[in-house]
Amino acid sequence: MKTAVHGVVVAGGDGILAGLGVAGDAALTPFAGKYRFIDFALASLAHAAVDRLDVAAPGPGTLLRAHLAGAARGASNLRRRLPTRIAGSFAGSRPERIAGALLGCRPLDTPAVTVVVTADHVLQLDVRRLLATHRRLGADVTLCTVPVAACEVGDRVAVDVGSSGRVRGVVRAPTGLVSLWTGDVVVSAGARAMLSAFSISGDVPLALDALARQLTIAAADVDGFWHEPVSVEAYYDAQMNLCTPRPQLDLYDPNWPVCPVGGPYGPAKVVADAAGRLGQALNSLVSDGALVHGGAVFNTVLGHGVVVESGAEVEDSVLLDGCRVGRMARVRRAVVGVGAVIGDAGEIGFGPSPAPPARTLASGLTIVPPTFEAALAVAGAAR
């Protein structure tokens, strides 16, 4: 008999773009212009045809509610209600949010396997393969992992995986190539209560070591795309990769579509200006509502409603929703915040450091925050 599968997407966490006009919930972080991180989590579970799909969040949030209302129109198994509230005591770290989601989301009436996908990163996950590994190994819990070099682990959790695929504990001094937990997990019905009730508010590695002694925990490597924005530079690099001829994430794969949530935007448009100067967009992603009006855009991601005016040049940049680049302005290697305005003939990424509140990071990447009023206006339009 087929075992029912319950899917849970866990929102929350601090977004990498704090101060750039993006909603505080990491799940709403823009990616590839028209998508949000949570869209990829929803796609992973929708493609697996889970029997029911819930979303859990530390708070309902107006923007998250609006986004889920739009997403529900394209996902028949997504419950059309507010996100399940994660209890305040579980609203901190990623493991805490997972535990809170397991406590708050009522499982299916039939015995179920629960697949928990966190929405604070981008993951192209074949959930069916993950479930097959979980069942083949007879696991109580299966952690989704990716192989990374030890130098890339940082504050994240690397696990010690035996030859059988079973997790023996946490690696505290990693060397070489290690298995890094992505934050996504499969939980069998019998282990759900123990995992959700387990105290993880302190030392997460210590808690996982203890769980590994009480439960059968397995590891299954991701066979698709994974990106965790540990810094603004890492987020920027992942966006720039999307502009290459052969990006690591194929957004055009008909077998793995990601459904964006529509907004009040018309189609993107690249046109000549009144003087006949051609608009150009090369190796770039141009989202709905964006207008390149006699300007030139190279290796750049344009968010919703971005305007690039006549004679402006933008290269190697990420322009978030609603920002405007004025006539004859130049922008290079920058992340420009929601609703920010680069004035006529302004320059970002050239010569000396920009005037505050814009700033240049040690990597040379320039960050241009929005004004509060501009960010609020764009957020209001999204509702």
Secondary structure as the mmCIF struct_conf table of DSSP 4:
data_model
#
loop_
_struct_conf.conf_type_id
_struct_conf.id
_struct_conf.beg_label_comp_id
_struct_conf.beg_label_asym_id
_struct_conf.beg_label_seq_id
_struct_conf.end_label_comp_id
_struct_conf.end_label_asym_id
_struct_conf.end_label_seq_id
HELX_LH_PP_P HELX_LH_PP_P1 LYS A 2 THR A 3
STRN STRN1 ALA A 4 VAL A 10
BEND BEND1 GLY A 13 GLY A 13
STRN STRN2 ASP A 14 ASP A 14
TURN_TY1_P TURN_TY1_P1 ILE A 16 GLY A 21
BEND BEND2 GLY A 24 GLY A 24
STRN STRN3 ASP A 25 ASP A 25
HELX_RH_3T_P HELX_RH_3T_P1 ALA A 26 LEU A 28
STRN STRN4 PRO A 30 PHE A 31
TURN_TY1_P TURN_TY1_P2 ALA A 32 LYS A 34
STRN STRN5 TYR A 35 ARG A 36
HELX_RH_AL_P HELX_RH_AL_P1 PHE A 37 HIS A 47
TURN_TY1_P TURN_TY1_P3 ALA A 48 ALA A 49
BEND BEND3 ASP A 51 ASP A 51
STRN STRN6 ARG A 52 ALA A 57
BEND BEND4 PRO A 58 GLY A 59
HELX_RH_AL_P HELX_RH_AL_P2 THR A 62 ALA A 72
TURN_TY1_P TURN_TY1_P4 ARG A 73 GLY A 74
TURN_TY1_P TURN_TY1_P5 SER A 76 ASN A 77
STRN STRN7 LEU A 78 LEU A 78
BEND BEND5 ARG A 81 ARG A 81
HELX_LH_PP_P HELX_LH_PP_P2 LEU A 82 PRO A 83
STRN STRN8 THR A 84 ARG A 85
HELX_LH_PP_P HELX_LH_PP_P3 ILE A 86 ALA A 87
HELX_RH_3T_P HELX_RH_3T_P2 GLY A 88 PHE A 90
BEND BEND6 GLY A 92 SER A 93
HELX_RH_AL_P HELX_RH_AL_P3 ARG A 94 GLY A 104
BEND BEND7 CYS A 105 CYS A 105
HELX_LH_PP_P HELX_LH_PP_P4 ARG A 106 LEU A 108
BEND BEND8 ASP A 109 THR A 110
STRN STRN9 ALA A 112 THR A 118
BEND BEND9 ALA A 119 HIS A 121
STRN STRN10 VAL A 122 LEU A 123
HELX_RH_AL_P HELX_RH_AL_P4 VAL A 127 ARG A 136
TURN_TY1_P TURN_TY1_P6 LEU A 137 GLY A 138
BEND BEND10 ASP A 140 ASP A 140
STRN STRN11 VAL A 141 ALA A 149
HELX_RH_3T_P HELX_RH_3T_P3 ALA A 150 GLU A 152
TURN_TY1_P TURN_TY1_P7 GLY A 154 ASP A 155
BEND BEND11 ARG A 156 ARG A 156
STRN STRN12 ALA A 158 VAL A 161
TURN_TY1_P TURN_TY1_P8 SER A 163 SER A 164
BEND BEND12 GLY A 165 GLY A 165
STRN STRN13 ARG A 166 ARG A 166
STRN STRN14 VAL A 167 VAL A 171
BEND BEND13 ARG A 172 ALA A 173
BEND BEND14 GLY A 176 GLY A 176
STRN STRN15 LEU A 177 VAL A 187
HELX_RH_AL_P HELX_RH_AL_P5 ALA A 189 ALA A 197
BEND BEND15 PHE A 198 PHE A 198
BEND BEND16 SER A 201 GLY A 202
HELX_RH_AL_P HELX_RH_AL_P6 VAL A 204 GLN A 214
BEND BEND17 LEU A 215 LEU A 215
STRN STRN16 ILE A 217 ASP A 221
BEND BEND18 GLY A 224 GLY A 224
STRN STRN17 TRP A 226 HIS A 227
BEND BEND19 VAL A 230 SER A 231
HELX_RH_AL_P HELX_RH_AL_P7 VAL A 232 LEU A 242
TURN_TY1_P TURN_TY1_P9 CYS A 243 CYS A 243
BEND BEND20 THR A 244 ARG A 246
BEND BEND21 GLN A 248 LEU A 249
TURN_TY1_P TURN_TY1_P10 LEU A 251 TYR A 252
TURN_TY1_P TURN_TY1_P11 PRO A 254 ASN A 255
BEND BEND22 TRP A 256 TRP A 256
HELX_LH_PP_P HELX_LH_PP_P5 PRO A 260 GLY A 262
BEND BEND23 PRO A 264 PRO A 264
STRN STRN18 LYS A 269 VAL A 271
TURN_TY1_P TURN_TY1_P12 ALA A 274 ALA A 275
HELX_LH_PP_P HELX_LH_PP_P6 ARG A 277 GLY A 279
STRN STRN19 GLN A 280 LEU A 282
BEND BEND24 ASN A 283 ASN A 283
STRN STRN20 LEU A 285 VAL A 286
TURN_TY1_P TURN_TY1_P13 ASP A 288 GLY A 289
STRN STRN21 LEU A 291 HIS A 293
BEND BEND25 GLY A 294 GLY A 294
STRN STRN22 ALA A 296 LEU A 302
TURN_TY1_P TURN_TY1_P14 HIS A 304 GLY A 305
STRN STRN23 VAL A 307 VAL A 308
TURN_TY1_P TURN_TY1_P15 SER A 310 GLY A 311
STRN STRN24 GLU A 313 LEU A 319
TURN_TY1_P TURN_TY1_P16 ASP A 321 GLY A 322
STRN STRN25 ARG A 324 VAL A 325
TURN_TY1_P TURN_TY1_P17 ARG A 327 MET A 328
STRN STRN26 ARG A 330 ARG A 332
BEND BEND26 ARG A 333 ARG A 333
STRN STRN27 ALA A 334 VAL A 336
TURN_TY1_P TURN_TY1_P18 VAL A 338 GLY A 339
STRN STRN28 VAL A 341 ILE A 342
TURN_TY1_P TURN_TY1_P19 ASP A 344 ALA A 345
STRN STRN29 GLU A 347 ILE A 348
BEND BEND27 GLY A 349 PRO A 352
HELX_LH_PP_P HELX_LH_PP_P7 SER A 353 ALA A 355
TURN_TY1_P TURN_TY1_P20 PRO A 356 PRO A 357
STRN STRN30 ARG A 359 THR A 360
TURN_TY1_P TURN_TY1_P21 ALA A 362 SER A 363
BEND BEND28 GLY A 364 GLY A 364
STRN STRN31 THR A 366 VAL A 368
HELX_LH_PP_P HELX_LH_PP_P8 PRO A 369 THR A 371
HELX_RH_AL_P HELX_RH_AL_P8 PHE A 372 ALA A 382
#
